[in-house]
Amino acid sequence: MNSLNAIVLIPFFSALLLGLIYLVNPSKDRFSLYAGVGVLAPLLSAILVLMVGWDMMHQPEETVFHSKLFEWINLGEMDISVAFMVDRLSVVMLSFITFVGTAIHVYAVGYMKGDPGFGKFMSFFNLFMGSMLLLILADNPIIMFIGWELVGLCSYLLIGFYYKDPANVKAANKAFILNRIGDFGFIMALALLFLALEGNGYTFAAIEANLSMVDLSLLSLIGILLFVGAMGKSAQLPLYVWLPDAMAGPTPVSALIHAATMVTAGVYMVARFAFLYNEIPQVGEFIAIIGVTTALFAAVIAIYQNDIKKILAYSTMSQLGYMFVAVGLGAYSSGIFHVFTHAFFKALLFMGAGAVILALHHEQNIFKMGGLRKHLKLVYITMFIATLAISGIPPFAGFFSKDAILASAFASEHYVIWGIGTLTALLTAFYMFRMLFIVFFGDEDNKSKLEPLSKTITYPLVVLAFGSATAGFLGVNEAYGGDNLFSSFLALPDKALHLSHSSEYMLGALNVLMGLIGMGLAYKLFALNPKEPTGDSLWQRLAINKFYVDEVYEALLVQPLLQMSLFFDKVIDQKLFDGVVNYSVYGYRHAGSLFAQLQNGKVRYYALYIMIGVSMISLFMLTVIGGL
Amino acid sequence: MISEVLTPEPFFMLATLLFSIGLIGLISRRNLFVVYMSIELMLSSVNLVLVVFSRLRGDMGGSVMVLLMIAVIAAEAALFLAMIIQLVRSRRSVDSDDFAQLRQTKEQL
């Protein structure tokens, strides 16, 4: 399967090519070259993925395609190759990443046109696509980890794309450093796993085959550490604080990396290690609890935000929480299904938000918008579809996936998780429609000076709106007359759950009701006369300031670390270590100048020294050697 | 035999005395000629010891070697005096402390 290699390598090569061309002459305007090459690479990958997916569909469900690029490390029993594998889970991930990725690349061409760093941007974007595909296609966890790190790097590079503003650089650093904390968990888990398997498993298949060698308590630790990695990458409590700040990057970056693809890598990783997490359901429950807490927490914060991209960032966090509920409770297909549908509508929401921001000359405060319904008709319609999808209104995509997650939580008798999830669904509908109504309804005050939007910006919106509207039909379950195409295609080791059709209808109806209540509340409060939250009450102040989590981290973690570093720098290093070294240097210098006085150039002193030397040697020979 | 009448100790005492005088002269005096004479004195004391040992062992090789050394010392004297003349010409001085260019100066420290 050489096409597997090509899927990963094409974006890498094009990133290299674009980067080199850009570096030759950064200031030269080569818009069509950059745009052409930059969009062609993900498009080619997408076509190849379609071909692989077509092959896969006609094979039995346990079929895995392998492809080995080259042998990397082969030392004794340690045998690690840069190899790719594709199974049904990877095909699903690949398909939406390349499809949505291509759409966002096209959008980015329109959005970033005229930016002096356009070539650099497209190079980074392609590099990200390559890294993400590497992560998904990896045959062993080491290669996956390399992809994992590379997407983190691209995220860092792209968040800090407008590096002249120190705030953006700070946000990029924050994202990078918080991801390192998660990555530490990931790599510790891999090390423990490899040690416990005693060299019997480096690829996913081998790890699965030899998993019984690891005892359960160690396996739990490995599971938790792996999830720490996922927490960092997928912005779960408590490592989520980087994601809202990551909105400092250009909007296509937020759409591609921080909504559709990279942040779902954690969910993918847990689903990839499904065989491991099935052994340790108590860790799975822990994951689900973290997930649902994050979902609620982010939804509450999102209600009080006024920056359009921050609202979407918190809503991404919240949806990621849902996905972790699903994979934590063993409903891997539902989790991946939500990843799949979420990629469409969240990318669309971000791109729509980007279009609004661009049209309003980089205004991000929703309370300074309003009445855009008539002037940005296409953006309004597409974003309306996406908002319906995320709010779980049938028949749009989000309904089916969110319903599947909540149904699995209900069926596995985790009623608290289910309850919080359902409440969060209401909040989701509320804050999403709040944003939509404030931006597109209300009075019109800033109409005349709208920036016109190019076709490369609006066409991808339509494509993704189509996806948001229809992607859900892939996973319609039996209760709604479908045959659950998605999860039967995925063939993941899901836990078997039984739920009668009547309770399924009840849950579905409840979800729709929640969505409609949220929508209605939002309409009543914000459609006609929106007011910016003022922070009168304690609760509002807490929520507007994101529960002061950043400040708490600053006070509890950053400041002590900074003070400790300063202490080690100024006291331990400069006083203690430098002191000792400087003092001994002083001693040597002093002794040196003392002895240098002996060398006074006067020949009679030299004669004396010679005589003293000869006398010493003679004395030594007489007493020690001669035995006098 | 002389050895029956004369013990070697007085000779050694004399040699030590000569060597010590030479050494003190070498170290304490600054006149180049005196320094040179002190060196000669030390050499002579060593020669004396060699001759005494030669006699003690009844091996005339040592005495022959001393004669050869005296010849070498004479040649060395010619060389030494020529060098002193050169030094005096360059500095108009016979004080050994005036020739101290090899010392480490304060700037070099």
HADDOCK unambig.tbl for C-alpha pairs under 7 A between the chains (distance, minus, plus):
assign (segid A and resid 593 and name CA) (segid B and resid 109 and name CA) 6.77 0.50 0.50
assign (segid A and resid 596 and name CA) (segid B and resid 104 and name CA) 6.93 0.50 0.50
assign (segid A and resid 599 and name CA) (segid B and resid 103 and name CA) 5.51 0.50 0.50
assign (segid A and resid 599 and name CA) (segid B and resid 104 and name CA) 6.21 0.50 0.50
assign (segid A and resid 600 and name CA) (segid B and resid 103 and name CA) 4.39 0.50 0.50
assign (segid A and resid 600 and name CA) (segid B and resid 104 and name CA) 6.37 0.50 0.50
assign (segid A and resid 601 and name CA) (segid B and resid 100 and name CA) 4.21 0.50 0.50
assign (segid A and resid 601 and name CA) (segid B and resid 101 and name CA) 6.05 0.50 0.50
assign (segid A and resid 601 and name CA) (segid B and resid 102 and name CA) 4.69 0.50 0.50
assign (segid A and resid 601 and name CA) (segid B and resid 103 and name CA) 3.74 0.50 0.50
assign (segid A and resid 602 and name CA) (segid B and resid 97 and name CA) 5.40 0.50 0.50
assign (segid A and resid 602 and name CA) (segid B and resid 100 and name CA) 5.21 0.50 0.50
assign (segid A and resid 603 and name CA) (segid B and resid 96 and name CA) 6.96 0.50 0.50
assign (segid A and resid 604 and name CA) (segid B and resid 26 and name CA) 6.24 0.50 0.50
assign (segid A and resid 604 and name CA) (segid B and resid 27 and name CA) 4.84 0.50 0.50
assign (segid A and resid 605 and name CA) (segid B and resid 27 and name CA) 6.54 0.50 0.50
assign (segid A and resid 607 and name CA) (segid B and resid 27 and name CA) 6.87 0.50 0.50
assign (segid A and resid 608 and name CA) (segid B and resid 27 and name CA) 6.28 0.50 0.50
